[in-house]
Amino acid sequence: MTDNSTTRSTRGELVLSLRSVSKHFGAVSALTDIELDVHAGEVVALVGDNGAGKSTLVKVLAGVHQPSTGTITFGGKEVTLSNPAAALDLGIATVFQDLALCENLDVVANIYLGRELNPLRLDEVAMEVKAWTLLNELSARIPSVRDVVASLSGGQRQTVAIARSLLLDPKLIMLDEPTAALGVAQTAEVLNLIERVRDRGHAVIMISHNMEDVRAVADRIVVLRLGRNNGVFYPDSSNQELVAAITGATENAVSRRAGRRQAEQSA
């Protein structure tokens, strides 16, 4: 495990801090004594095998589940995330893997879904202008904000979901598998978007199984294994270190390949 404390001087303020957070479902411990810090203007990748506790942790932070024990500090204050609305009001936005978009509605309607301006008499012009402004700030490749979501590509849909999460200017954005099932070009588009979100000063937590995507945008990589912390790494960490932390096995295909390469180079 590597942790270079000198890198903290380049980060923004501490936005989120978890201390000894656990979540139990009856006799099953989904999370045990989780420690996590996230700073403004930082992308933290949350990685681990299936069942490692990643989704449970995101749901705790999104207010879907309440922790069994431990403390959550947000913006310097200890908080209770009693429901998703409470988390959103504090400034925690979540884009789940299913995106929760209405395919029969246009981009503007999806961005403002549930937060319409003057709902009794919709201010369509103001919403369209704000939607365009937000998408332009993200350099998003959306042909028209009046196109229905059903006509957009996977990457464009992810863009709309992320733009919707930015509408209330949250301090922390959580992205659950943002590049899953996307092609190469669409994945690059979404990764560029994540970088632009970070550059706006937002803290980002990104769940991903794709190590290349993680290396491309993450400032730190937090590994969970069987519901526990199992290391903090950086993009320059080797695949061998990451796979060992994720799987708990130091002997695997990645380590064997690295050993063969090392032997060939020294021969």
C-alpha positions as CSV (number, residue, x, y, z in Angstrom):
1,M,0.0,0.0,0.0
2,T,1.2,3.5,-0.8
3,D,0.1,6.8,0.6
4,N,2.1,9.9,-0.1
5,S,0.9,12.6,2.3
6,T,2.8,15.3,0.4
7,T,0.2,15.1,-2.4
8,R,-2.4,16.5,0.0
9,S,-0.9,20.0,-0.3
10,T,-2.1,20.1,-3.9
11,R,-5.7,19.1,-3.1
12,G,-8.6,21.3,-2.1
13,E,-10.4,21.4,1.2
14,L,-11.5,18.2,2.8
15,V,-15.1,17.6,1.6
16,L,-15.9,14.1,2.9
17,S,-14.5,12.1,5.8
18,L,-15.6,8.6,6.9
19,R,-14.4,7.2,10.2
20,S,-15.0,3.6,11.2
21,V,-18.2,3.4,9.1
22,S,-19.9,-0.1,9.2
23,K,-23.1,-1.4,7.7
24,H,-24.8,-4.6,8.9
25,F,-27.7,-6.3,7.3
26,G,-28.8,-8.7,10.1
27,A,-25.8,-11.0,10.7
28,V,-24.1,-10.0,7.5
29,S,-21.4,-7.2,7.6
30,A,-21.4,-5.4,4.2
31,L,-19.0,-2.8,5.4
32,T,-16.6,-2.9,8.4
33,D,-14.7,0.1,9.8
34,I,-14.4,2.0,6.5
35,E,-12.1,5.0,6.4
36,L,-12.3,7.4,3.5
37,D,-11.3,11.0,2.8
38,V,-12.2,13.0,-0.4
39,H,-11.0,16.5,-1.2
40,A,-12.4,19.2,-3.5
41,G,-11.0,19.0,-7.0
42,E,-10.1,15.3,-6.6
43,V,-11.2,12.1,-8.3
44,V,-11.1,9.1,-5.9
45,A,-11.6,5.7,-7.6
46,L,-13.3,3.1,-5.5
47,V,-12.4,-0.4,-6.8
48,G,-12.8,-3.9,-5.6
49,D,-14.2,-7.3,-6.6
50,N,-17.9,-8.1,-6.7
51,G,-19.2,-8.1,-3.1
52,A,-16.4,-5.8,-1.9
53,G,-18.9,-3.3,-0.6
54,K,-18.5,-0.5,-3.2
55,S,-22.2,-0.2,-4.0
56,T,-23.2,-0.4,-0.3
57,L,-20.8,2.4,0.5
58,V,-22.2,4.6,-2.3
59,K,-25.7,3.9,-1.1
60,V,-24.7,4.9,2.5
61,L,-23.3,8.2,1.2
62,A,-26.4,8.7,-1.1
63,G,-28.7,8.3,1.9
64,V,-30.3,5.1,0.7
65,H,-28.8,3.1,3.6
66,Q,-27.9,4.5,7.1
67,P,-24.6,3.3,8.6
68,S,-24.8,0.9,11.6
69,T,-21.8,2.5,13.3
70,G,-19.2,5.2,12.5
71,T,-19.3,8.9,11.7
72,I,-19.7,10.8,8.4
73,T,-18.3,14.3,8.2
74,F,-19.2,16.5,5.3
75,G,-18.0,20.1,4.8
76,G,-16.4,20.0,8.2
77,K,-19.6,18.9,10.1
78,E,-20.7,15.6,11.3
79,V,-23.9,14.7,9.3
80,T,-26.7,12.2,9.3
81,L,-27.8,11.1,5.8
82,S,-31.3,10.0,6.6
83,N,-32.6,9.8,3.0
84,P,-31.5,10.6,-0.5
85,A,-33.1,14.1,-0.3
86,A,-31.1,14.9,2.8
87,A,-27.9,13.9,1.0
88,L,-28.7,16.0,-2.1
89,D,-29.6,19.0,0.1
90,L,-26.2,18.7,1.7
91,G,-24.5,18.7,-1.7
92,I,-24.0,15.0,-2.4
93,A,-25.2,14.0,-5.9
94,T,-25.2,10.4,-7.2
95,V,-25.3,9.1,-10.8
96,F,-26.2,5.4,-10.5
97,Q,-25.4,2.9,-13.2
98,D,-28.9,2.8,-14.7
99,L,-28.8,6.7,-15.1
100,A,-32.5,7.0,-14.3
101,L,-33.3,9.0,-17.4
102,C,-36.7,9.2,-19.1
103,E,-36.0,8.2,-22.7
104,N,-39.2,9.8,-24.1
105,L,-38.3,13.2,-22.8
106,D,-35.8,15.7,-24.2
107,V,-32.4,16.7,-22.7
108,V,-33.8,19.8,-21.0
109,A,-36.7,17.9,-19.4
110,N,-34.3,15.2,-18.1
111,I,-31.8,17.7,-16.6
112,Y,-34.7,19.5,-14.8
113,L,-36.7,16.4,-14.0
114,G,-38.3,17.1,-10.6
115,R,-36.7,20.5,-10.3
116,E,-38.6,22.4,-13.0
117,L,-38.5,26.2,-13.0
118,N,-42.0,27.6,-12.2
119,P,-43.6,24.1,-12.4
120,L,-47.2,25.5,-12.6
121,R,-46.1,27.4,-15.7
122,L,-42.9,26.0,-17.0
123,D,-40.2,28.6,-17.9
124,E,-39.0,26.6,-20.9
125,V,-36.7,29.3,-22.2
126,A,-34.8,29.8,-18.9
127,M,-34.4,26.0,-18.5
128,E,-33.1,25.6,-22.1
129,V,-30.6,28.4,-21.7
130,K,-29.4,27.0,-18.3
131,A,-29.1,23.5,-19.8
132,W,-27.1,24.8,-22.8
133,T,-24.9,26.8,-20.5
134,L,-24.2,23.8,-18.2
135,L,-23.5,21.5,-21.2
136,N,-21.2,24.0,-22.8
137,E,-19.2,24.4,-19.6
138,L,-18.7,20.7,-19.7
139,S,-17.8,20.8,-23.4
140,A,-20.5,18.2,-23.9
141,R,-21.2,16.8,-27.4
142,I,-25.0,17.0,-27.4
143,P,-26.4,17.9,-30.8
144,S,-29.5,19.6,-29.4
145,V,-31.0,20.0,-25.9
146,R,-34.4,19.3,-27.6
147,D,-33.4,15.9,-28.8
148,V,-35.1,13.0,-26.9
149,V,-32.8,11.0,-24.8
150,A,-33.7,7.8,-26.7
151,S,-31.9,9.2,-29.8
152,L,-28.6,9.8,-27.9
153,S,-25.6,7.5,-27.6
154,G,-24.5,5.8,-24.4
155,G,-21.8,8.4,-23.7
156,Q,-24.2,11.3,-24.4
157,R,-26.8,9.8,-22.0
158,Q,-24.1,9.6,-19.3
159,T,-23.3,13.3,-20.0
160,V,-27.0,14.2,-19.5
161,A,-27.1,12.3,-16.2
162,I,-23.9,14.0,-15.0
163,A,-25.2,17.4,-16.1
164,R,-28.4,16.8,-14.1
165,S,-26.3,16.0,-11.0
166,L,-24.5,19.3,-11.4
167,L,-27.6,21.4,-11.6
168,L,-27.6,22.1,-7.8
169,D,-23.8,22.7,-7.8
170,P,-23.0,19.8,-5.4
171,K,-19.7,19.5,-3.5
172,L,-19.5,15.8,-4.1
173,I,-20.5,13.7,-7.2
174,M,-20.6,9.9,-7.1
175,L,-20.5,8.0,-10.4
176,D,-21.3,4.3,-10.4
177,E,-19.6,2.5,-13.3
178,P,-19.8,5.5,-15.6
179,T,-18.1,3.8,-18.5
180,A,-19.8,0.4,-18.3
181,A,-21.0,-1.0,-21.7
182,L,-19.6,2.0,-23.6
183,G,-17.4,1.9,-26.7
184,V,-13.9,3.3,-26.9
185,A,-14.9,6.7,-28.2
186,Q,-17.8,7.1,-25.8
187,T,-15.6,6.0,-22.9
188,A,-13.0,8.7,-23.8
189,E,-15.8,11.2,-23.9
190,V,-17.1,10.3,-20.4
191,L,-13.5,10.3,-19.0
192,N,-12.9,13.8,-20.4
193,L,-16.2,14.9,-18.8
194,I,-15.1,13.5,-15.4
195,E,-11.9,15.6,-15.7
196,R,-13.8,18.7,-16.5
197,V,-16.1,18.1,-13.4
198,R,-13.0,17.8,-11.3
199,D,-11.5,21.0,-12.8
200,R,-14.7,22.8,-11.7
201,G,-13.7,22.0,-8.1
202,H,-16.1,19.2,-7.4
203,A,-15.0,16.2,-5.4
204,V,-15.7,13.0,-7.4
205,I,-16.0,9.3,-6.3
206,M,-15.9,7.0,-9.2
207,I,-16.7,3.2,-9.0
208,S,-15.1,1.2,-11.8
209,H,-13.9,-2.3,-12.7
210,N,-11.8,-0.9,-15.5
211,M,-8.3,-0.2,-14.3
212,E,-7.3,1.7,-17.5
213,D,-10.2,4.1,-16.9
214,V,-9.3,4.4,-13.3
215,R,-5.6,5.3,-14.1
216,A,-6.8,7.8,-16.7
217,V,-8.7,10.1,-14.3
218,A,-8.2,9.1,-10.7
219,D,-5.9,11.0,-8.3
220,R,-6.2,8.2,-5.7
221,I,-7.4,4.6,-5.9
222,V,-9.1,3.2,-2.8
223,V,-9.4,-0.6,-2.7
224,L,-12.2,-2.4,-0.8
225,R,-12.0,-6.1,-0.1
226,L,-14.7,-8.1,1.6
227,G,-16.2,-4.8,3.0
228,R,-12.9,-3.5,4.4
229,N,-10.3,-1.0,3.4
230,N,-7.4,-2.8,1.7
231,G,-5.1,-0.1,0.5
232,V,-4.8,3.4,-1.0
233,F,-2.9,3.5,-4.3
234,Y,-2.0,6.0,-7.0
235,P,-2.2,5.8,-10.8
236,D,1.4,4.9,-11.1
237,S,1.0,1.8,-9.0
238,S,1.5,-1.4,-10.8
239,N,-1.2,-3.7,-12.0
240,Q,0.4,-6.4,-9.8
241,E,-0.1,-4.3,-6.7
242,L,-3.7,-3.4,-7.6
243,V,-4.8,-6.9,-8.5
244,A,-3.2,-8.3,-5.3
245,A,-5.1,-5.8,-3.2
246,I,-8.4,-6.4,-5.0
247,T,-8.1,-10.2,-5.0
248,G,-6.0,-10.8,-1.8
249,A,-3.7,-13.1,-3.9
250,T,-0.1,-12.1,-4.5
251,E,0.2,-15.0,-6.9
252,N,-1.9,-14.4,-10.0
253,A,-1.7,-14.1,-13.8
254,V,-0.6,-10.5,-13.6
255,S,2.2,-11.2,-11.1
256,R,3.4,-14.2,-13.2
257,R,3.5,-12.2,-16.4
258,A,5.5,-9.4,-14.6
259,G,7.9,-12.0,-13.3
260,R,8.4,-13.5,-16.8
261,R,9.1,-10.0,-18.2
262,Q,11.5,-9.2,-15.5
263,A,13.3,-12.5,-16.1
264,E,13.5,-11.9,-19.9
265,Q,14.9,-8.3,-19.4
266,S,17.6,-9.6,-17.0
267,A,18.5,-12.5,-19.2
